[in-house]
């Protein structure tokens, strides 16, 4: 075996150049057929390499998408936690304001149980 990237072509040049009458035409046809098959294999190989590169690129895009989704989930969780704290303190302040208003109303209308 040689280091030829198309091993199926090894020896075909010797067959093609040999003399003969009937065999020469057949040898040339077989030689062209083998070259066509080799070219097809080369074309398919390069197309598969191209597709493999595209699949790897797509795989990297999906990995990046997964990372972005995880980051968005973490950010959303932090935001929800912060909004829950803000809402809690807003309710506490509003409740204190209502108690203060109720106290003032009771005191001003002398309904306060501790006033004389």
PDB file as gemmi writes it, atoms N, CA and C in Angstrom:
CRYST1    1.000    1.000    1.000  90.00  90.00  90.00 P 1                      
ATOM      1  N   UNK A   1       0.844  -1.187   0.000  1.00  0.00           N  
ATOM      2  CA  UNK A   1       0.000   0.000   0.000  1.00  0.00           C  
ATOM      3  C   UNK A   1       0.883   1.242   0.000  1.00  0.00           C  
ATOM      4  N   UNK A   2       0.497   2.182  -0.748  1.00  0.00           N  
ATOM      5  CA  UNK A   2       1.222   3.443  -0.770  1.00  0.00           C  
ATOM      6  C   UNK A   2       0.540   4.438   0.158  1.00  0.00           C  
ATOM      7  N   UNK A   3       1.075   5.627   0.226  1.00  0.00           N  
ATOM      8  CA  UNK A   3       0.496   6.692   1.050  1.00  0.00           C  
ATOM      9  C   UNK A   3      -0.519   7.516   0.274  1.00  0.00           C  
ATOM     10  N   UNK A   4      -1.025   6.985  -0.808  1.00  0.00           N  
ATOM     11  CA  UNK A   4      -2.000   7.672  -1.644  1.00  0.00           C  
ATOM     12  C   UNK A   4      -3.304   7.855  -0.869  1.00  0.00           C  
ATOM     13  N   UNK A   5      -3.919   9.039  -0.968  1.00  0.00           N  
ATOM     14  CA  UNK A   5      -5.174   9.251  -0.261  1.00  0.00           C  
ATOM     15  C   UNK A   5      -6.329   8.526  -0.930  1.00  0.00           C  
ATOM     16  N   UNK A   6      -6.117   8.047  -2.156  1.00  0.00           N  
ATOM     17  CA  UNK A   6      -7.094   7.241  -2.863  1.00  0.00           C  
ATOM     18  C   UNK A   6      -6.475   5.875  -3.155  1.00  0.00           C  
ATOM     19  N   UNK A   7      -6.496   4.965  -2.203  1.00  0.00           N  
ATOM     20  CA  UNK A   7      -5.825   3.677  -2.425  1.00  0.00           C  
ATOM     21  C   UNK A   7      -6.446   2.854  -3.540  1.00  0.00           C  
ATOM     22  N   UNK A   8      -7.692   3.137  -3.870  1.00  0.00           N  
ATOM     23  CA  UNK A   8      -8.307   2.354  -4.944  1.00  0.00           C  
ATOM     24  C   UNK A   8      -7.714   2.680  -6.316  1.00  0.00           C  
ATOM     25  N   UNK A   9      -6.941   3.771  -6.414  1.00  0.00           N  
ATOM     26  CA  UNK A   9      -6.317   4.134  -7.690  1.00  0.00           C  
ATOM     27  C   UNK A   9      -4.942   3.517  -7.860  1.00  0.00           C  
ATOM     28  N   UNK A  10      -4.409   2.851  -6.831  1.00  0.00           N  
ATOM     29  CA  UNK A  10      -3.080   2.244  -6.940  1.00  0.00           C  
ATOM     30  C   UNK A  10      -3.065   1.210  -8.054  1.00  0.00           C  
ATOM     31  N   UNK A  11      -2.108   1.329  -8.963  1.00  0.00           N  
ATOM     32  CA  UNK A  11      -1.940   0.342 -10.026  1.00  0.00           C  
ATOM     33  C   UNK A  11      -2.746   0.611 -11.277  1.00  0.00           C  
ATOM     34  N   UNK A  12      -3.681   1.546 -11.270  1.00  0.00           N  
ATOM     35  CA  UNK A  12      -4.522   1.760 -12.449  1.00  0.00           C  
ATOM     36  C   UNK A  12      -3.754   2.425 -13.592  1.00  0.00           C  
ATOM     37  N   UNK A  13      -2.760   3.224 -13.274  1.00  0.00           N  
ATOM     38  CA  UNK A  13      -1.982   3.842 -14.351  1.00  0.00           C  
ATOM     39  C   UNK A  13      -1.195   2.783 -15.123  1.00  0.00           C  
ATOM     40  N   UNK A  14      -0.692   1.764 -14.414  1.00  0.00           N  
ATOM     41  CA  UNK A  14       0.041   0.693 -15.101  1.00  0.00           C  
ATOM     42  C   UNK A  14      -0.896  -0.090 -16.016  1.00  0.00           C  
ATOM     43  N   UNK A  15      -2.109  -0.371 -15.535  1.00  0.00           N  
ATOM     44  CA  UNK A  15      -3.067  -1.122 -16.347  1.00  0.00           C  
ATOM     45  C   UNK A  15      -3.471  -0.301 -17.560  1.00  0.00           C  
ATOM     46  N   UNK A  16      -3.694   0.971 -17.381  1.00  0.00           N  
ATOM     47  CA  UNK A  16      -4.148   1.835 -18.456  1.00  0.00           C  
ATOM     48  C   UNK A  16      -3.082   2.007 -19.534  1.00  0.00           C  
ATOM     49  N   UNK A  17      -1.803   2.013 -19.165  1.00  0.00           N  
ATOM     50  CA  UNK A  17      -0.741   2.268 -20.143  1.00  0.00           C  
ATOM     51  C   UNK A  17      -0.293   0.988 -20.858  1.00  0.00           C  
ATOM     52  N   UNK A  18      -0.726  -0.166 -20.372  1.00  0.00           N  
ATOM     53  CA  UNK A  18      -0.295  -1.412 -21.021  1.00  0.00           C  
ATOM     54  C   UNK A  18      -0.965  -1.537 -22.391  1.00  0.00           C  
ATOM     55  N   UNK A  19      -0.272  -2.164 -23.271  1.00  0.00           N  
ATOM     56  CA  UNK A  19      -0.795  -2.316 -24.619  1.00  0.00           C  
ATOM     57  C   UNK A  19      -1.889  -3.359 -24.693  1.00  0.00           C  
ATOM     58  N   UNK A  20      -2.559  -3.392 -25.761  1.00  0.00           N  
ATOM     59  CA  UNK A  20      -3.609  -4.372 -25.957  1.00  0.00           C  
ATOM     60  C   UNK A  20      -4.701  -3.794 -26.816  1.00  0.00           C  
ATOM     61  N   UNK A  21      -5.558  -4.631 -27.267  1.00  0.00           N  
ATOM     62  CA  UNK A  21      -6.605  -4.158 -28.150  1.00  0.00           C  
ATOM     63  C   UNK A  21      -7.932  -4.058 -27.422  1.00  0.00           C  
ATOM     64  N   UNK A  22      -8.512  -5.183 -27.056  1.00  0.00           N  
ATOM     65  CA  UNK A  22      -9.824  -5.164 -26.409  1.00  0.00           C  
ATOM     66  C   UNK A  22      -9.698  -4.682 -24.970  1.00  0.00           C  
ATOM     67  N   UNK A  23      -8.664  -5.140 -24.281  1.00  0.00           N  
ATOM     68  CA  UNK A  23      -8.480  -4.814 -22.868  1.00  0.00           C  
ATOM     69  C   UNK A  23      -8.222  -3.340 -22.622  1.00  0.00           C  
ATOM     70  N   UNK A  24      -7.629  -2.648 -23.569  1.00  0.00           N  
ATOM     71  CA  UNK A  24      -7.293  -1.246 -23.365  1.00  0.00           C  
ATOM     72  C   UNK A  24      -8.550  -0.403 -23.197  1.00  0.00           C  
ATOM     73  N   UNK A  25      -9.527  -0.618 -24.028  1.00  0.00           N  
ATOM     74  CA  UNK A  25     -10.778   0.132 -23.912  1.00  0.00           C  
ATOM     75  C   UNK A  25     -11.493  -0.163 -22.610  1.00  0.00           C  
ATOM     76  N   UNK A  26     -11.501  -1.430 -22.210  1.00  0.00           N  
ATOM     77  CA  UNK A  26     -12.131  -1.799 -20.942  1.00  0.00           C  
ATOM     78  C   UNK A  26     -11.351  -1.202 -19.783  1.00  0.00           C  
ATOM     79  N   UNK A  27     -10.021  -1.261 -19.889  1.00  0.00           N  
ATOM     80  CA  UNK A  27      -9.189  -0.691 -18.835  1.00  0.00           C  
ATOM     81  C   UNK A  27      -9.417   0.807 -18.684  1.00  0.00           C  
ATOM     82  N   UNK A  28      -9.562   1.492 -19.803  1.00  0.00           N  
ATOM     83  CA  UNK A  28      -9.816   2.933 -19.742  1.00  0.00           C  
ATOM     84  C   UNK A  28     -11.176   3.220 -19.119  1.00  0.00           C  
ATOM     85  N   UNK A  29     -12.167   2.425 -19.456  1.00  0.00           N  
ATOM     86  CA  UNK A  29     -13.505   2.626 -18.879  1.00  0.00           C  
ATOM     87  C   UNK A  29     -13.483   2.361 -17.375  1.00  0.00           C  
ATOM     88  N   UNK A  30     -12.817   1.279 -16.992  1.00  0.00           N  
ATOM     89  CA  UNK A  30     -12.714   0.971 -15.555  1.00  0.00           C  
ATOM     90  C   UNK A  30     -11.924   2.060 -14.837  1.00  0.00           C  
ATOM     91  N   UNK A  31     -10.854   2.524 -15.490  1.00  0.00           N  
ATOM     92  CA  UNK A  31     -10.031   3.586 -14.895  1.00  0.00           C  
ATOM     93  C   UNK A  31     -10.862   4.844 -14.665  1.00  0.00           C  
ATOM     94  N   UNK A  32     -11.660   5.230 -15.648  1.00  0.00           N  
ATOM     95  CA  UNK A  32     -12.513   6.413 -15.499  1.00  0.00           C  
ATOM     96  C   UNK A  32     -13.571   6.202 -14.413  1.00  0.00           C  
ATOM     97  N   UNK A  33     -14.104   4.983 -14.354  1.00  0.00           N  
ATOM     98  CA  UNK A  33     -15.089   4.667 -13.326  1.00  0.00           C  
ATOM     99  C   UNK A  33     -14.478   4.769 -11.934  1.00  0.00           C  
ATOM    100  N   UNK A  34     -13.292   4.237 -11.779  1.00  0.00           N  
ATOM    101  CA  UNK A  34     -12.627   4.297 -10.471  1.00  0.00           C  
ATOM    102  C   UNK A  34     -12.276   5.737 -10.115  1.00  0.00           C  
ATOM    103  N   UNK A  35     -11.842   6.513 -11.072  1.00  0.00           N  
ATOM    104  CA  UNK A  35     -11.540   7.926 -10.801  1.00  0.00           C  
ATOM    105  C   UNK A  35     -12.809   8.676 -10.420  1.00  0.00           C  
ATOM    106  N   UNK A  36     -13.912   8.380 -11.107  1.00  0.00           N  
ATOM    107  CA  UNK A  36     -15.191   9.021 -10.757  1.00  0.00           C  
ATOM    108  C   UNK A  36     -15.610   8.647  -9.346  1.00  0.00           C  
ATOM    109  N   UNK A  37     -15.451   7.378  -8.991  1.00  0.00           N  
ATOM    110  CA  UNK A  37     -15.794   6.949  -7.624  1.00  0.00           C  
ATOM    111  C   UNK A  37     -14.889   7.642  -6.609  1.00  0.00           C  
ATOM    112  N   UNK A  38     -13.607   7.758  -6.925  1.00  0.00           N  
ATOM    113  CA  UNK A  38     -12.671   8.424  -6.015  1.00  0.00           C  
ATOM    114  C   UNK A  38     -13.031   9.900  -5.862  1.00  0.00           C  
ATOM    115  N   UNK A  39     -13.385  10.544  -6.967  1.00  0.00           N  
ATOM    116  CA  UNK A  39     -13.785  11.951  -6.883  1.00  0.00           C  
ATOM    117  C   UNK A  39     -15.064  12.114  -6.076  1.00  0.00           C  
ATOM    118  N   UNK A  40     -15.985  11.184  -6.270  1.00  0.00           N  
ATOM    119  CA  UNK A  40     -17.222  11.223  -5.494  1.00  0.00           C  
ATOM    120  C   UNK A  40     -16.928  11.047  -4.007  1.00  0.00           C  
ATOM    121  N   UNK A  41     -16.042  10.110  -3.695  1.00  0.00           N  
ATOM    122  CA  UNK A  41     -15.663   9.897  -2.290  1.00  0.00           C  
ATOM    123  C   UNK A  41     -15.034  11.161  -1.714  1.00  0.00           C  
ATOM    124  N   UNK A  42     -14.191  11.802  -2.494  1.00  0.00           N  
ATOM    125  CA  UNK A  42     -13.556  13.033  -2.042  1.00  0.00           C  
ATOM    126  C   UNK A  42     -14.595  14.117  -1.809  1.00  0.00           C  
ATOM    127  N   UNK A  43     -15.556  14.232  -2.723  1.00  0.00           N  
ATOM    128  CA  UNK A  43     -16.605  15.237  -2.587  1.00  0.00           C  
ATOM    129  C   UNK A  43     -17.464  14.965  -1.364  1.00  0.00           C  
ATOM    130  N   UNK A  44     -17.848  13.707  -1.173  1.00  0.00           N  
ATOM    131  CA  UNK A  44     -18.667  13.345  -0.013  1.00  0.00           C  
ATOM    132  C   UNK A  44     -17.886  13.599   1.270  1.00  0.00           C  
ATOM    133  N   UNK A  45     -16.603  13.273   1.249  1.00  0.00           N  
ATOM    134  CA  UNK A  45     -15.764  13.477   2.430  1.00  0.00           C  
ATOM    135  C   UNK A  45     -15.691  14.953   2.804  1.00  0.00           C  
ATOM    136  N   UNK A  46     -15.510  15.811   1.795  1.00  0.00           N  
ATOM    137  CA  UNK A  46     -15.433  17.246   2.093  1.00  0.00           C  
ATOM    138  C   UNK A  46     -16.784  17.784   2.558  1.00  0.00           C  
ATOM    139  N   UNK A  47     -17.876  17.260   1.997  1.00  0.00           N  
ATOM    140  CA  UNK A  47     -19.197  17.694   2.439  1.00  0.00           C  
ATOM    141  C   UNK A  47     -19.464  17.240   3.872  1.00  0.00           C  
ATOM    142  N   UNK A  48     -19.045  16.020   4.210  1.00  0.00           N  
ATOM    143  CA  UNK A  48     -19.208  15.532   5.581  1.00  0.00           C  
ATOM    144  C   UNK A  48     -18.380  16.359   6.559  1.00  0.00           C  
ATOM    145  N   UNK A  49     -17.196  16.761   6.138  1.00  0.00           N  
ATOM    146  CA  UNK A  49     -16.364  17.622   6.981  1.00  0.00           C  
ATOM    147  C   UNK A  49     -17.058  18.961   7.207  1.00  0.00           C  
ATOM    148  N   UNK A  50     -17.648  19.515   6.158  1.00  0.00           N  
ATOM    149  CA  UNK A  50     -18.383  20.777   6.265  1.00  0.00           C  
ATOM    150  C   UNK A  50     -19.563  20.632   7.222  1.00  0.00           C  
ATOM    151  N   UNK A  51     -20.334  19.537   7.055  1.00  0.00           N  
ATOM    152  CA  UNK A  51     -21.496  19.311   7.912  1.00  0.00           C  
ATOM    153  C   UNK A  51     -21.049  19.101   9.358  1.00  0.00           C  
ATOM    154  N   UNK A  52     -19.955  18.389   9.548  1.00  0.00           N  
ATOM    155  CA  UNK A  52     -19.437  18.169  10.899  1.00  0.00           C  
ATOM    156  C   UNK A  52     -19.083  19.506  11.556  1.00  0.00           C  
ATOM    157  N   UNK A  53     -18.464  20.397  10.799  1.00  0.00           N  
ATOM    158  CA  UNK A  53     -18.142  21.720  11.334  1.00  0.00           C  
ATOM    159  C   UNK A  53     -19.392  22.500  11.712  1.00  0.00           C  
ATOM    160  N   UNK A  54     -20.413  22.412  10.872  1.00  0.00           N  
ATOM    161  CA  UNK A  54     -21.667  23.108  11.166  1.00  0.00           C  
ATOM    162  C   UNK A  54     -22.345  22.516  12.402  1.00  0.00           C  
ATOM    163  N   UNK A  55     -22.301  21.189  12.556  1.00  0.00           N  
ATOM    164  CA  UNK A  55     -22.904  20.552  13.721  1.00  0.00           C  
ATOM    165  C   UNK A  55     -22.157  20.955  14.986  1.00  0.00           C  
ATOM    166  N   UNK A  56     -20.836  21.024  14.916  1.00  0.00           N  
ATOM    167  CA  UNK A  56     -20.060  21.457  16.083  1.00  0.00           C  
ATOM    168  C   UNK A  56     -20.397  22.904  16.435  1.00  0.00           C  
ATOM    169  N   UNK A  57     -20.557  23.745  15.424  1.00  0.00           N  
ATOM    170  CA  UNK A  57     -20.927  25.134  15.662  1.00  0.00           C  
ATOM    171  C   UNK A  57     -22.314  25.219  16.297  1.00  0.00           C  
ATOM    172  N   UNK A  58     -23.235  24.416  15.798  1.00  0.00           N  
ATOM    173  CA  UNK A  58     -24.588  24.385  16.352  1.00  0.00           C  
ATOM    174  C   UNK A  58     -24.560  23.879  17.789  1.00  0.00           C  
ATOM    175  N   UNK A  59     -23.739  22.887  18.058  1.00  0.00           N  
ATOM    176  CA  UNK A  59     -23.607  22.351  19.409  1.00  0.00           C  
ATOM    177  C   UNK A  59     -23.078  23.426  20.360  1.00  0.00           C  
ATOM    178  N   UNK A  60     -22.100  24.197  19.911  1.00  0.00           N  
ATOM    179  CA  UNK A  60     -21.572  25.288  20.737  1.00  0.00           C  
ATOM    180  C   UNK A  60     -22.651  26.345  20.982  1.00  0.00           C  
ATOM    181  N   UNK A  61     -23.464  26.610  19.976  1.00  0.00           N  
ATOM    182  CA  UNK A  61     -24.542  27.581  20.148  1.00  0.00           C  
ATOM    183  C   UNK A  61     -25.554  27.099  21.187  1.00  0.00           C  
ATOM    184  N   UNK A  62     -25.874  25.803  21.158  1.00  0.00           N  
ATOM    185  CA  UNK A  62     -26.801  25.257  22.151  1.00  0.00           C  
ATOM    186  C   UNK A  62     -26.200  25.302  23.552  1.00  0.00           C  
ATOM    187  N   UNK A  63     -24.901  25.038  23.663  1.00  0.00           N  
ATOM    188  CA  UNK A  63     -24.251  25.126  24.979  1.00  0.00           C  
ATOM    189  C   UNK A  63     -24.310  26.556  25.498  1.00  0.00           C  
ATOM    190  N   UNK A  64     -24.056  27.529  24.624  1.00  0.00           N  
ATOM    191  CA  UNK A  64     -24.127  28.935  25.020  1.00  0.00           C  
ATOM    192  C   UNK A  64     -25.556  29.311  25.409  1.00  0.00           C  
ATOM    193  N   UNK A  65     -26.527  28.797  24.665  1.00  0.00           N  
ATOM    194  CA  UNK A  65     -27.934  29.052  24.981  1.00  0.00           C  
ATOM    195  C   UNK A  65     -28.279  28.495  26.362  1.00  0.00           C  
ATOM    196  N   UNK A  66     -27.808  27.284  26.666  1.00  0.00           N  
ATOM    197  CA  UNK A  66     -28.062  26.697  27.981  1.00  0.00           C  
ATOM    198  C   UNK A  66     -27.451  27.546  29.090  1.00  0.00           C  
ATOM    199  N   UNK A  67     -26.243  28.040  28.875  1.00  0.00           N  
ATOM    200  CA  UNK A  67     -25.601  28.908  29.866  1.00  0.00           C  
ATOM    201  C   UNK A  67     -26.413  30.193  30.051  1.00  0.00           C  
ATOM    202  N   UNK A  68     -26.868  30.771  28.957  1.00  0.00           N  
ATOM    203  CA  UNK A  68     -27.660  32.005  29.047  1.00  0.00           C  
ATOM    204  C   UNK A  68     -28.975  31.767  29.772  1.00  0.00           C  
ATOM    205  N   UNK A  69     -29.590  30.617  29.524  1.00  0.00           N  
ATOM    206  CA  UNK A  69     -30.848  30.302  30.213  1.00  0.00           C  
ATOM    207  C   UNK A  69     -30.608  30.145  31.705  1.00  0.00           C  
ATOM    208  N   UNK A  70     -29.512  29.492  32.082  1.00  0.00           N  
ATOM    209  CA  UNK A  70     -29.196  29.341  33.501  1.00  0.00           C  
ATOM    210  C   UNK A  70     -28.936  30.694  34.159  1.00  0.00           C  
ATOM    211  N   UNK A  71     -28.213  31.569  33.472  1.00  0.00           N  
ATOM    212  CA  UNK A  71     -27.961  32.909  34.012  1.00  0.00           C  
ATOM    213  C   UNK A  71     -29.260  33.694  34.145  1.00  0.00           C  
ATOM    214  N   UNK A  72     -30.136  33.573  33.162  1.00  0.00           N  
ATOM    215  CA  UNK A  72     -31.421  34.270  33.222  1.00  0.00           C  
ATOM    216  C   UNK A  72     -32.273  33.740  34.373  1.00  0.00           C  
ATOM    217  N   UNK A  73     -32.232  32.434  34.605  1.00  0.00           N  
ATOM    218  CA  UNK A  73     -32.976  31.839  35.713  1.00  0.00           C  
ATOM    219  C   UNK A  73     -32.451  32.363  37.045  1.00  0.00           C  
ATOM    220  N   UNK A  74     -31.139  32.450  37.186  1.00  0.00           N  
ATOM    221  CA  UNK A  74     -30.553  32.978  38.426  1.00  0.00           C  
ATOM    222  C   UNK A  74     -30.923  34.443  38.619  1.00  0.00           C  
ATOM    223  N   UNK A  75     -30.848  35.224  37.556  1.00  0.00           N  
ATOM    224  CA  UNK A  75     -31.213  36.639  37.649  1.00  0.00           C  
ATOM    225  C   UNK A  75     -32.687  36.803  37.995  1.00  0.00           C  
ATOM    226  N   UNK A  76     -33.530  35.989  37.397  1.00  0.00           N  
ATOM    227  CA  UNK A  76     -34.959  36.053  37.678  1.00  0.00           C  
ATOM    228  C   UNK A  76     -35.237  35.702  39.135  1.00  0.00           C  
ATOM    229  N   UNK A  77     -34.550  34.718  39.666  1.00  0.00           N  
ATOM    230  CA  UNK A  77     -34.721  34.333  41.068  1.00  0.00           C  
ATOM    231  C   UNK A  77     -34.297  35.469  41.992  1.00  0.00           C  
ATOM    232  N   UNK A  78     -33.173  36.091  41.693  1.00  0.00           N  
ATOM    233  CA  UNK A  78     -32.703  37.222  42.512  1.00  0.00           C  
ATOM    234  C   UNK A  78     -33.691  38.380  42.454  1.00  0.00           C  
ATOM    235  N   UNK A  79     -34.206  38.667  41.257  1.00  0.00           N  
ATOM    236  CA  UNK A  79     -35.162  39.758  41.108  1.00  0.00           C  
ATOM    237  C   UNK A  79     -36.434  39.472  41.880  1.00  0.00           C  
ATOM    238  N   UNK A  80     -36.940  38.244  41.804  1.00  0.00           N  
ATOM    239  CA  UNK A  80     -38.164  37.884  42.525  1.00  0.00           C  
ATOM    240  C   UNK A  80     -37.946  38.009  44.033  1.00  0.00           C  
ATOM    241  N   UNK A  81     -36.798  37.581  44.505  1.00  0.00           N  
ATOM    242  CA  UNK A  81     -36.487  37.688  45.933  1.00  0.00           C  
ATOM    243  C   UNK A  81     -36.455  39.161  46.367  1.00  0.00           C  
ATOM    244  N   UNK A  82     -35.826  40.000  45.557  1.00  0.00           N  
ATOM    245  CA  UNK A  82     -35.739  41.425  45.881  1.00  0.00           C  
ATOM    246  C   UNK A  82     -37.129  42.075  45.866  1.00  0.00           C  
ATOM    247  N   UNK A  83     -37.948  41.732  44.879  1.00  0.00           N  
ATOM    248  CA  UNK A  83     -39.299  42.297  44.816  1.00  0.00           C  
ATOM    249  C   UNK A  83     -40.162  41.814  45.980  1.00  0.00           C  
ATOM    250  N   UNK A  84     -39.981  40.570  46.405  1.00  0.00           N  
ATOM    251  CA  UNK A  84     -40.718  40.075  47.565  1.00  0.00           C  
ATOM    252  C   UNK A  84     -40.345  40.845  48.831  1.00  0.00           C  
ATOM    253  N   UNK A  85     -39.056  41.124  49.010  1.00  0.00           N  
ATOM    254  CA  UNK A  85     -38.618  41.911  50.178  1.00  0.00           C  
ATOM    255  C   UNK A  85     -39.188  43.322  50.110  1.00  0.00           C  
ATOM    256  N   UNK A  86     -39.133  43.925  48.928  1.00  0.00           N  
ATOM    257  CA  UNK A  86     -39.653  45.279  48.762  1.00  0.00           C  
ATOM    258  C   UNK A  86     -41.150  45.326  49.060  1.00  0.00           C  
ATOM    259  N   UNK A  87     -41.885  44.340  48.560  1.00  0.00           N  
ATOM    260  CA  UNK A  87     -43.322  44.283  48.814  1.00  0.00           C  
ATOM    261  C   UNK A  87     -43.607  44.101  50.300  1.00  0.00           C  
ATOM    262  N   UNK A  88     -42.844  43.239  50.960  1.00  0.00           N  
ATOM    263  CA  UNK A  88     -43.028  43.021  52.391  1.00  0.00           C  
ATOM    264  C   UNK A  88     -42.844  44.325  53.169  1.00  0.00           C  
ATOM    265  N   UNK A  89     -41.785  45.042  52.899  1.00  0.00           N  
ATOM    266  CA  UNK A  89     -41.529  46.279  53.632  1.00  0.00           C  
ATOM    267  C   UNK A  89     -42.551  47.359  53.276  1.00  0.00           C  
ATOM    268  N   UNK A  90     -43.036  47.359  52.040  1.00  0.00           N  
ATOM    269  CA  UNK A  90     -44.090  48.316  51.670  1.00  0.00           C  
ATOM    270  C   UNK A  90     -45.365  48.023  52.451  1.00  0.00           C  
ATOM    271  N   UNK A  91     -45.695  46.751  52.635  1.00  0.00           N  
ATOM    272  CA  UNK A  91     -46.888  46.383  53.419  1.00  0.00           C  
ATOM    273  C   UNK A  91     -46.691  46.765  54.879  1.00  0.00           C  
ATOM    274  N   UNK A  92     -45.493  46.544  55.412  1.00  0.00           N  
ATOM    275  CA  UNK A  92     -45.221  46.911  56.814  1.00  0.00           C  
ATOM    276  C   UNK A  92     -45.363  48.419  57.000  1.00  0.00           C  
ATOM    277  N   UNK A  93     -44.810  49.202  56.096  1.00  0.00           N  
ATOM    278  CA  UNK A  93     -44.896  50.668  56.201  1.00  0.00           C  
ATOM    279  C   UNK A  93     -46.344  51.124  56.051  1.00  0.00           C  
ATOM    280  N   UNK A  94     -47.084  50.513  55.104  1.00  0.00           N  
ATOM    281  CA  UNK A  94     -48.488  50.876  54.929  1.00  0.00           C  
ATOM    282  C   UNK A  94     -49.296  50.521  56.174  1.00  0.00           C  
ATOM    283  N   UNK A  95     -49.022  49.381  56.792  1.00  0.00           N  
ATOM    284  CA  UNK A  95     -49.728  48.983  58.016  1.00  0.00           C  
ATOM    285  C   UNK A  95     -49.414  49.957  59.149  1.00  0.00           C  
ATOM    286  N   UNK A  96     -48.169  50.371  59.273  1.00  0.00           N  
ATOM    287  CA  UNK A  96     -47.801  51.353  60.300  1.00  0.00           C  
ATOM    288  C   UNK A  96     -48.497  52.690  60.044  1.00  0.00           C  
ATOM    289  N   UNK A  97     -48.596  53.079  58.771  1.00  0.00           N  
ATOM    290  CA  UNK A  97     -49.297  54.315  58.434  1.00  0.00           C  
ATOM    291  C   UNK A  97     -50.780  54.228  58.783  1.00  0.00           C  
ATOM    292  N   UNK A  98     -51.408  53.076  58.519  1.00  0.00           N  
ATOM    293  CA  UNK A  98     -52.817  52.897  58.873  1.00  0.00           C  
ATOM    294  C   UNK A  98     -53.013  52.927  60.393  1.00  0.00           C  
ATOM    295  N   UNK A  99     -52.130  52.276  61.117  1.00  0.00           N  
ATOM    296  CA  UNK A  99     -52.229  52.310  62.589  1.00  0.00           C  
ATOM    297  C   UNK A  99     -52.052  53.728  63.128  1.00  0.00           C  
ATOM    298  N   UNK A 100     -51.120  54.466  62.524  1.00  0.00           N  
ATOM    299  CA  UNK A 100     -50.907  55.852  62.939  1.00  0.00           C  
ATOM    300  C   UNK A 100     -52.153  56.690  62.645  1.00  0.00           C  
ATOM    301  N   UNK A 101     -52.726  56.521  61.452  1.00  0.00           N  
ATOM    302  CA  UNK A 101     -53.944  57.271  61.105  1.00  0.00           C  
ATOM    303  C   UNK A 101     -55.107  56.895  62.017  1.00  0.00           C  
ATOM    304  N   UNK A 102     -55.259  55.634  62.331  1.00  0.00           N  
ATOM    305  CA  UNK A 102     -56.310  55.192  63.240  1.00  0.00           C  
ATOM    306  C   UNK A 102     -56.113  55.785  64.639  1.00  0.00           C  
ATOM    307  N   UNK A 103     -54.855  55.784  65.090  1.00  0.00           N  
ATOM    308  CA  UNK A 103     -54.560  56.390  66.401  1.00  0.00           C  
ATOM    309  C   UNK A 103     -54.892  57.866  66.425  1.00  0.00           C  
ATOM    310  N   UNK A 104     -54.526  58.603  65.383  1.00  0.00           N  
ATOM    311  CA  UNK A 104     -54.833  60.033  65.318  1.00  0.00           C  
ATOM    312  C   UNK A 104     -56.342  60.261  65.287  1.00  0.00           C  
ATOM    313  N   UNK A 105     -57.058  59.472  64.518  1.00  0.00           N  
ATOM    314  CA  UNK A 105     -58.508  59.609  64.440  1.00  0.00           C  
ATOM    315  C   UNK A 105     -59.142  59.383  65.814  1.00  0.00           C  
ATOM    316  N   UNK A 106     -58.735  58.328  66.482  1.00  0.00           N  
ATOM    317  CA  UNK A 106     -59.296  58.034  67.808  1.00  0.00           C  
ATOM    318  C   UNK A 106     -58.937  59.117  68.822  1.00  0.00           C  
ATOM    319  N   UNK A 107     -57.732  59.631  68.753  1.00  0.00           N  
ATOM    320  CA  UNK A 107     -57.296  60.649  69.704  1.00  0.00           C  
ATOM    321  C   UNK A 107     -58.020  61.979  69.453  1.00  0.00           C  
ATOM    322  N   UNK A 108     -58.145  62.351  68.184  1.00  0.00           N  
ATOM    323  CA  UNK A 108     -58.780  63.627  67.873  1.00  0.00           C  
ATOM    324  C   UNK A 108     -60.282  63.595  68.148  1.00  0.00           C  
ATOM    325  N   UNK A 109     -60.922  62.470  68.026  1.00  0.00           N  
ATOM    326  CA  UNK A 109     -62.357  62.374  68.297  1.00  0.00           C  
ATOM    327  C   UNK A 109     -62.644  61.905  69.725  1.00  0.00           C  
ATOM    328  N   UNK A 110     -61.628  61.928  70.524  1.00  0.00           N  
ATOM    329  CA  UNK A 110     -61.708  61.572  71.940  1.00  0.00           C  
ATOM    330  C   UNK A 110     -62.304  60.181  72.130  1.00  0.00           C  
ATOM    331  N   UNK A 111     -61.969  59.302  71.214  1.00  0.00           N  
ATOM    332  CA  UNK A 111     -62.402  57.926  71.320  1.00  0.00           C  
ATOM    333  C   UNK A 111     -61.246  57.042  71.819  1.00  0.00           C  
ATOM    334  N   UNK A 112     -60.154  57.679  72.074  1.00  0.00           N  
ATOM    335  CA  UNK A 112     -58.955  56.961  72.527  1.00  0.00           C  
ATOM    336  C   UNK A 112     -59.193  56.417  73.903  1.00  0.00           C  
ATOM    337  N   UNK A 113     -58.992  55.151  74.132  1.00  0.00           N  
ATOM    338  CA  UNK A 113     -59.339  54.562  75.428  1.00  0.00           C  
ATOM    339  C   UNK A 113     -58.504  55.109  76.581  1.00  0.00           C  
ATOM    340  N   UNK A 114     -57.361  55.699  76.288  1.00  0.00           N  
ATOM    341  CA  UNK A 114     -56.511  56.196  77.376  1.00  0.00           C  
ATOM    342  C   UNK A 114     -56.613  57.691  77.581  1.00  0.00           C  
ATOM    343  N   UNK A 115     -57.443  58.374  76.801  1.00  0.00           N  
ATOM    344  CA  UNK A 115     -57.590  59.813  76.989  1.00  0.00           C  
ATOM    345  C   UNK A 115     -58.618  60.102  78.084  1.00  0.00           C  
ATOM    346  N   UNK A 116     -58.501  61.274  78.717  1.00  0.00           N  
ATOM    347  CA  UNK A 116     -59.400  61.637  79.818  1.00  0.00           C  
ATOM    348  C   UNK A 116     -60.346  62.715  79.455  1.00  0.00           C  
TER     349      UNK A 116                                                      
END                                                                             
